């Protein structure tokens, strides 16, 4: 048993050294087609609830901050946090839902630094749980987006994306909530 463990450790070390030396001999390439090492965006969002969620809520408004770190060519890791206020329809005896979504995911550029698709997963925290008599204060959220990154100046962009988001319910035995949104954000590359 001890001999097998030693062989495994030595094999892992040799494999690690081989991979490290191979990585050093290959020419370095930029993580994405741009010179940006990191991008930070901030902007407003607005959209429409879908399905049964639309029966009580007519629209939502909010904003978000997003960080983007390129990891390989045309692929970035993203982290997104924001605020959404779902506006109750007139005549519906409910209160607005105020949420704080926090998600992480990946962004892939089909056309480098121009057209992208993005997938995210995380949580959406209900900020006014007591006001809306919810059973849970957080739920699982997942989203898919398509968008365009429009260059404004060197390392300055306008990020316009359309997102579909789904999330589990804040209520026991409740149905999932879905909505479609538009995000327009100012992006700064570093």
Buried (B, 14 or more C-beta within 10 A) or exposed (E): EEEEEEEEEEEEEEEEEEEEEEEEEEEEEEBBBBEBEEBBBBBEBBBBBBEEBBEBBBBBBBBBBBBBBBEEEBBBEBBBBBBBBBEBEEEEEEEBBBBBBBBEBBBEBEEBBBEBBBBBEBBBBBBBBEEBEBEBEBBEBBBBBBBBBEBEEEBEBBBBBBBBBBBBBBBEEBEBBBBEBBBBBEBBBE
